[in-house]
């Protein structure tokens, strides 16, 4: 880990384009500054770094994710932490939920939260549904809006394996919330499931008039 963290920072700094940073920061409405590294460039730069720094243990990998995340000075460094967290699926386990929770609560913006929901929490839910689904049900009614968004969109990649009871619970718990990110997330989750079961989504929207116009539009966009 001692070599990996500075290597990540050096790799990102070497490919940074400071001219792009202000526009990236404005688009993301970010308090944290950007280096100016677009995602494809970041992926190429980090691929070699990760390959050159293999982990001998799961604990070291988790510690590195948190070290990069907590010590980040630029937004791309936190993206790198999420990229690292998505590696090594063999080490995936329910005990990582507190780590993911920290990323959600301290990240507190859609770019971080959506990555955690789709690439980290979603696969964990599919691998350990009995343990993770109750946590998502609790998050659906949490005071933190980002935990609630995770509960709504964590099944974006589940396709036919979608837990419809969980999806229903998460949507109904937040259907009348005025928050834009929750309303948008509800529409996104329903729209994604419409690719698998359009009839279910049509019926769900029709039987839930409390859904916001935004959620309804997004849910039915491809139907």
N, C-alpha and C positions, 0 to 999 in steps of 0.2 A: 504493500500500500504506500510505503514511503516514496517509492519511485513512480507509482502510477499517478498519484494526484498531481505532482508538478508536471508530469509528462502530458497529462490532459490539458493543463493550462498552457503549456508551451505550444502544443499542437494547435490549439484554438487561436492563440495569439499569432502564430505564424501565417494562418490563412485568413485572418481578420481583414475586413475592408472597412476602415473607419468611416468612409463616405456613405456606406449603407446603414450604419448604426442608427443615426437619428430617425430615419424613416421607419426602421424596424421597431424602434422604441415607441414612436408615435402610434403606429398601427396597433401595437399590443397594449398601449396606454400603461406602460410599465414604469414603475418607480425605479426598478433596477436597470442599470444601463446595459446596452448591447455592445458586443465587440464588432458586429457586422459580419456574421458567418451564417449564410443560408444553410438550410437543412442538408441539401445534397453535399455541400462542401464539408459540413461538419461530419457527416457520416463517413466520407472518405478519409478525413483526417484522423478520426477516432478508430477506424478499423485496424490500422497498424498499431496504434497505441494499445488497444485491448489485446491484440494478438501477442504483443511483446511483453505483456504483464499478466501471465496466467495466475490463477489463484490456487493456493494449496489447500484452502479450507473455505467452507461456507461462511464462517464467522468473519474471515478476512474480507470476503466479497461484500457482505452486508456492511461492515465497517467502512469499506471504501465508498460505497454508495452514499452513506451518511456523511462521510468526510467531505466528499465533493459537494454534496448538496448544502451542507451547513456552512461551508467555507466559501461558497460562490460569491464572487464580486460582480459577475456578469451573467446575464440570463442564459447565454449559451452554455455556461458551466453547469447550470442546473439541468439544462436539456441533456448534457453529457451524463449527469447522475442518473437521469431517467433511462437513457440508453443503456447504461451499465446495469441498472436494476432489471431491465428486460432480458438480460442474458442469463445463461445457466438455468434453464427450466428444470433441470434435474434437482435443483436445490429449492424448488418452490415448496412452500409449506404454509399452513395456517398461521404459524407463529410470525409470519411476515406482515400480517395485517396491521400491527402497531406501527411498523415502518411505513407502510403505505398510508396509514392515517396521518402520520407526521408530514409526509409529502403533500397530502391534500390540504391539511389545515394550515400549514406554513406557506405552501405555494399560493393558495387562495386566489387563483385566477384560472380562466378556462383552458389556457394552453397546457399548463401543468396538470390540472385536474382531469382533463379529458384523456391525456396520455396514461395517467395512473388508472383511470376507470377502464379503459379499453385494453391496455396492454399488460396491466398487472392484476387488478382486482378481477376482471372478467375471466382470465384463465384460471385464477385461483378458485373462483366460484364454480367453474365447470369441473375442476379437479376435486374439489372438496365441498360439494353442495350442502351437505348436512351441517357442516360447521360454519360456512361462510354466509349462507342465505339468511340465517337469523340475525347476523350482524348487519347485513344490508337492509333488513326490515327495520332494525333499530335506527340505522342511518337515515332511512326515509323520513323519519319524524324528528331528526336531530335539530338542534338550534342552528347548527352551522349549515349554511346553504350549499356549501361545496360538498359536504358529506351527502346531502340530499341529492345533489346532482349525480354523484357517483352511483347512488342506489338506483337512480332512474336509467342511466346510460351504461351501466356495467355489463349489460348483456348484448351490446351491439354486435359482437362477433359470435353469438351463440347459435344463430340460425334455428334449425329445427329443435335444438336442445334448450331453447329458451324456456325458463321457468315462468309460465304465464301467471301463476299465483303471485310470484314475487314482482313481476312487472306490473300487474294490476295493483298490488299493494303500494308500490312506489309511486305510480302515477296518481292513484286516488289520494294518496297522502299529500300530494303537492299540486293537484289540479287547479286549486283556487288561489295558489300563491301568486302574488303579482310580480315576482322576480323574473326578469327577462331570461336569465340563464336557465332557470327551472322550466319556464314555459317552452323555451327553445329545445331544451333537453328532452322534454316529454314528447314533443313532435318528432324529434330525431329518433328516439327509441321506437316509437310506434311506426314511423316510416320504414325504419330498418326491418322491423318484423313483418311489415306488409310485403316484403320481398318473398317471405316464406308462406305467410297465411293472410292474404289480402282480405278474405271474408271476415276473419276474426277482427282485424283492425277496423274495417268498416263498421262492423257491429259494435265494437267497443266505443268508437267515436260517437256513433249514433245514440248509444245508451248513456253517454256521459256529457250532457249539455253544459256541465260546469267547466269543461275544458275551454281554455281561452281561444279566441279566434286564431292567434298565432300557433298554438299547439295543434289545432284542427287543420289549419292550412299545411303545416309541415307534415303532419301525419298522413294526409291524403294526397300529397303532392304528386305521387306517381301512380295513383289509382284512378 
